[in-house]
Amino acid sequence: MTDLRVVGSDLRPPADGKRHLLSVADLTRSDVERVLATARSFARSQERDNKKLPTLRGRLVLNVFYESSTRTSSSFELAAKRLSADTMTLKASGSSVDKGESLKDTALTLAAYEPDVIVIRHPEVGAAQFVSRLTEARVVNAGDGKHQHPTQALLDLHTMREALGRLEGLQVAIVGDVLHSRVARSLVQALRLVGADALLVGPPALVPSGLAPVSHDIGSITDADVVYVLRMQRERMLEGANFVPSLREYTARWGITPERVGDGQRVMHPGPMNRGVEIDARVADSPAALVVDQVRAGLIVRMAVLYDLLTTGPVAVETTVEVA
């Protein structure tokens, strides 16, 4: 049984003035522009032989990952180290979580170390908000269920701007399993915030209405500046649920192949990629692909987020969470 319950919506800053990044809904356009400008500055610093900055010396950043991660976990850890912070990474596997320890008790244990920032990924919606109520640390949501992944959205915006020179007016087609994707939810909000447009494309059962305009025809990606590809998130699907007849049919109807990518279009993917399913290897390895650029952006944008949370004004908290 989960010990989390998301209740209501509260956009007021917390009473103690703590600053968190829990959702793209926490951000204004000026917040986004500030973080992206800071990331660009950090990008220049990473071109030097000595890439370390003394900015967060003496600060403690804890990375707490209840779900598997390569890019997000490694980039947050490296981001903290590049800013000279002390770091510790806790994976659920091999910790007291395996013995049945609740998120509350884990959070209280980590809070005793007096961290400055806790970065958390958890399969339950609302986990990051819950932890923010149990610690004096700033909390960054590195993914909670199928709810939000705000730093992914920020690094995607940075990648698009660097590749295309602008964000305002961009057309982005998000293709695939939108239903189970926290990346898609965050990205749609972020694109809207900066004046870009999103179109959701995929099988009817995997593309919910209400987030953005929807199409079930892969041909509708033709006018997009960016084709943003999502994998099938089978770990979030109910056992036995059939959202598509087969992976082979999914690939045939909605897979991104060289024939479906037009001249000048750029292709993005948050990873991990399932080559030969949602994206053809020839596309993934082509000059049109910005996948490696996204990984590089992940480091500098997460450096910027850590810096921003510890040095600038308050950011609103999206959701109140309480123990059930």
N, C-alpha and C positions, 0 to 999 in steps of 0.2 A: 504494500500500500504506500502511495506517495505521501510525503509530509508537506507538500506544497499545495496551496490553493491561491490562484490569482483572483482577486476580487476588485471589481470596479476599475476606475481610471482616474489617476491623480497626476496632473501636469504641474503641480506646484513644486518648487525646489524643496528638498528636505529641510526640516527646521534647523538642523545643525550646520547647514551650508555645505555639506559634502558634495563633491562632484563625481558623477559616474557617467559611463557610456553604456547604456543598457539597450538602447534602440535608436534607430535613425529618427524616430519621432522625438527624441531628446534634443535634436539639433535644429538650428536655424540655418539659413543659407550662409550667413556670415560665419557661423561656426565651421561649416564645411569649407568655406574659402580660407579661413585661418589655418585649419589643419592641413589643407592641401598646400598652402604656401609654406608652412613649416616643413612639410615633407619634401618639397622641392629644395629647400635650403639644406636639409639633411642629405639629400641626394648628392649635392656638391661635396659635402664633407666625406662621403663614402668613396670619392675618387682619389683621396689622399692615401699615401702609404700607411700612415697611422690613422685608422678609421675610428678610433675611440674618442669620445667626447667626455668631458668631466661633468656634464650637465646634471646628472642625477646621482652623483657620487654620495654614498651614505644612505641612499634610499633602498628599500627592499620591495621587490616585485615577486609575487607568488603566482605561478601558473598551475591551475588546478583543472585537470582534464579527465572527465568521466567518460568521454568518448574518444575513439581513435582519431589521431590527427598527425599529419606530417607538416604541411605548410604553415598552418596557424600556430601550432605549438612551437615549432622551431623558430619561426620569425619573431614571435613575441619574446622568446628567450634570448635570441640574438639581439633584438632591438634593445632590451633592457641592458644587456652587456655592452653594447656599443655606446650606451649613454652612461656607462660606468656604475650602474646600479648593481646591488647584490641580487641574485636570483635563486629561486628554488622551484623545481617542477615536480608536481605530484600527479601521478597517474593513478586512477582508481584501481587498476589491476596491480596487485602486490601491496596495496595499502590496507588500512583497517576497514575500508569500504567492503573488501572481500569478506570481512567478518561480520558484516551487517551494520556497521556504523552509519548513522543517519547523516544527511547533508548538514543538518543543524549542528550536530556534535563535531563534524569535521570542520565546519566553518568556525566554530567557537575555539577549537584547538588551534587553527591557523591564526585566528585573531590574537591569540596569546603571544604570538611572535611579533606583534605590532607592525605588520606590513604596511607599506604606503599604498600599494596597489595589489588587488587580487584580480587576476584574469581567470575566468571560469568558463568551461564548456560542460554542458550537462544535457541529458536527453529529455528532461522535464521542462516544459514551458514555465517561465517565471523563476527559474533557479537563481539567475543572477540578481534579480530584484530581491529575492529572499535573502541571499547572502549579504546584500547591501544593508539590510536592516540589522545584521548581527555583528558588524565590524566597523571600526573607525576608518578602514581603508577605502580608497576609491575602488570601484568595481567596474571591470570591463567585461561585457558579455561577448564571449568568443563563440557563441552559438548555444541557443536553448531550444531543444526540440526542433519543431518546424516553425518557430516563431520569428527569431531575429538573428542576424549576424552583421552588426553594423560596421565593423572594421573591414569586412570583405567588400561592402558597398563602397566605402571610402577609397579603398585601394583600386577598385574597379573604376571609379570616377577619375582618379589620378591617371590610371592607364589610358583611359579614353582621351583625356585632355592632352596627354603627352603625344599620343599617336595621331590624333585628329585635329589638335590645335584649339578645340573648343568643347563646351558642354551644352551651351544654350542651343536648342533646336535640333540636337542629335536625335536620330530615330534608332531605337534599339529593339531588336526582336529577341525575346527571351524564349528559347525553344526547349521543350522537354517536360520533365516532371515538376511542374510548378506547384502542384498540390502539396507535396511533401517538402518543399524547398524553403528554408529560412533565407537562403541567399536571394531567391527571387523576391520575397516579400521586402527585404531590406533594400534591394536594388531598385525596385519600383518606386518606393518612397524617396530614395535618394535622387533618382532621375527627375522625378516631379519637382523636387526641391530646387534643382539647378536649372529648370526650364527645358529639360529633355523629355522625350516621349517614349513610352514602352508599349510594345505589342506582345501579348502572350500567345505562343503557338504550340500546339501539340494535340494529343488525343483528348477527346471530350472528357473522359474520366479523370484526366490528370491536369486539366487546366480549369481552375475555378473561376467563376465570374465575379465581378465586383472589384478586383484589384486594378485592372487596366483593360483596355480593349482586347478582345480575344479572337483568334482565328484557329481553325482546325486544318487549314490548308497550308502546307509547307511552302507553296508558291508565294504566299503573302510576305515572305522575308525579302523579296526582291528589292524593295525600296529602302531597306534598313541600311544605316551606316555601319552598325555593329550587329553581328549575329552572336548572341550570348547563349551558349549551349549548356544544358543541365543534364546530369546523369539520372538514371532511374534509381531512386533512393529506396531500395528494397528493404533496408533495415528499418524503415519507418512505416512500411506497409503491413497491414494486418495479415496474419498468416492465412493463406488460402485465398486472399483477395486477388482477383484478376483484372487489372486495369487496362491491359492490352492483350490481344489474342496470343501473341508470342513476341519474343525479342526480335526474331527475324522479320516479322511484319512491322514492328515498330521501326526497325532500321530502314526497311524499304520505304516506309511512308514519311518518317520524320527525321531520319538520320541526316547529318550534315556531310554531304559529299562534295567533291570538287565541282561537279556539274551544278550544284545548288548555290555555290558562292560566286557572286558576280565580281566584276572588276572594281577594285577600290573598296570593297567591303572588307571589314576586319572581323576576325572570329575570336571570341573569348570563351574561356571555360574555367570555373573556379577550382576544378580538380576534386577528387581524383578522376581522371578520364578513363572511360571504358572504350578503348579504341575498337572500332569495328561495330559498336552498338550505336551510341548517340553521335559519334564523330568518327569520320574516316581518318585513318592514319595519314593519308596524303594531305588532308586539311590541317590536321594537328601539327604537322611538320612543315607546313608551307609558310611563305613569307607573310601571308594574310593573318596568320595566327599570332595572337598577343599573349599566349599562355605563359611563356617565360617572363615576359614583361610584367604580368600580374604578380608573379612570384617575387620579382625584384621590388615591385611597388609595395608588396606586403611588408617588407622590412622597414622601408623609410616611412610609410604611413603609420605603422605601429610604433615606431620611434616617436613620430609626431603626436600620436594619441597619448602615449605615456607622458611626454613632455607637457602637452596641453592640459591634461587632467591635474597635473601637479603645479601648474604655474599660472593658469588663467581663471576667468570668472566662472560662476556657477552654471551648470547644465541641468535642465529639468529632468525629473524622474518620471517615467511613463506610467508605471503600474504599482499599486500597493499589493504586497504579498504577505500572507500571514500563515501561521502554522494551522493545519487542519485539525 
